[in-house]
Amino acid sequence: LSGLFGHVSIAGTDGTIEVTTAEPLTAPQARRLPSLDLVARVVASGEAGVGNVLRSAATGGWIIPIAVPVRDAGGAVALVVAGAIQTEQIRA
């Protein structure tokens, strides 16, 4: 899987990034995930989802965003773990 995935982020249910592997832990995290429609779908359904192909703001390459809900002790979706598959790494 090395090279297939870009960075991984943990975000709130509104898509605001709490922490990401793209930056040091000390960096401010006031940004949102680029695929907010995917976040909204994952939060509403409570199921993992795959977004539409888009260009990465970080690399300019094409990516496929993926997101998975994280539930709290009561079963409600509290966070979203998101990452992206780098399309240039996909091999037939």
Residue pairs with C-beta under 8 A, 6 or more apart in sequence:
3 86
3 89
4 85
4 86
4 89
4 90
5 83
5 84
5 85
5 86
6 22
6 56
6 58
6 59
6 63
6 83
6 84
6 85
6 86
7 20
7 21
7 22
7 58
7 83
7 84
8 20
8 21
8 81
8 82
8 83
9 17
9 18
9 19
9 20
9 21
9 22
9 33
9 81
9 82
9 83
10 17
10 18
10 19
10 20
10 70
10 79
10 80
10 81
10 82
11 17
11 18
11 32
11 33
11 39
11 79
11 80
11 82
12 18
12 79
12 80
13 39
13 43
13 77
13 78
13 79
13 80
14 32
14 39
15 32
15 33
15 36
15 39
15 40
15 80
16 29
16 30
16 31
16 32
17 29
17 30
17 31
17 32
17 33
18 29
18 79
19 25
19 29
20 29
22 58
23 29
33 39
33 65
33 67
33 80
33 82
34 54
34 56
34 57
34 65
35 51
35 52
35 54
35 65
35 67
35 82
37 51
38 49
38 50
38 51
38 52
38 65
38 67
38 82
39 67
39 80
39 82
41 49
42 48
42 49
42 67
42 68
42 69
42 77
42 80
43 69
43 77
43 80
46 69
46 71
46 77
47 69
48 66
48 67
48 68
48 69
49 66
49 67
50 64
50 65
50 66
51 64
51 65
51 66
51 67
52 65
53 62
53 63
53 64
53 87
54 62
54 63
54 65
55 61
55 62
55 63
56 62
56 63
56 84
56 86
59 86
61 86
61 87
61 88
62 86
62 87
62 88
63 84
63 85
63 86
63 87
64 84
64 85
64 87
65 82
65 83
65 84
66 82
66 83
66 84
66 85
67 80
67 81
67 82
67 83
68 80
68 81
68 82
69 77
69 79
69 80
70 77
70 78
70 79
70 80
70 81
71 77
71 78
72 78
